[in-house]
Amino acid sequence: MKGPLALAMLLAPLLALAGNQAEEQLADSVRAQLQASIADRAAPFLNFKSGPENGHKWLFEMSKRLAERIPDRKQRTELLKTVHYEAIRAGLDPQMVLGLIQVESGFRKYAVSSAGARGYMQVMPFWIRIIGEPNHNLFALRTTCATAASSCATT
């Protein structure tokens, strides 16, 4: 009896699946705040309080770490700058956001989950209906990062 129970306990984490996000009604003030946070389309830049040299050092180190997953240097740099910019704007740790991207999509831009979540950060399409514009594309780097970071910061 203990053998099957122990085996079930060992396999339980392998069988765990994340549930689908459910669309919920948002208060008008929350919806307005989220819409404003993704509407600002300023170009991403590195903004380190400790100075630009630390920003370049972070970019260089993170770029080395992602080289196998994203071989194209320009694409990798754009991803890192955008993630850093949108994470800081939302009050999140850029390292946490990169970890989220690794877990959710494996750094695959066109990842689609069985639940329908899309892009690097696996954003559910209903978020675009709630806080986005009809022309927003969840596979676009800026859109998925801004939408996901904004929704993470307010939940």
Sequence and secondary structure as in RCSB ss.txt:
>XXXX:A:sequence
MKGPLALAMLLAPLLALAGNQAEEQLADSVRAQLQASIADRAAPFLNFKSGPENGHKWLFEMSKRLAERIPDRKQ
RTELLKTVHYEAIRAGLDPQMVLGLIQVESGFRKYAVSSAGARGYMQVMPFWIRIIGEPNHNLFALRTTCATAAS
SCATT
>XXXX:A:secstr
 HHHHHHHHHHHHHH            HHHHHHHHHHHH         TT HHHHHHHHHHHHHHHTTT   HHH
HHHHHHHHHHHHHHHT  HHHHHHHHHHHHTT TT B TT  BTTTTB THHHHHHS TT  TTSHHHHHHHHHH
HHHH 
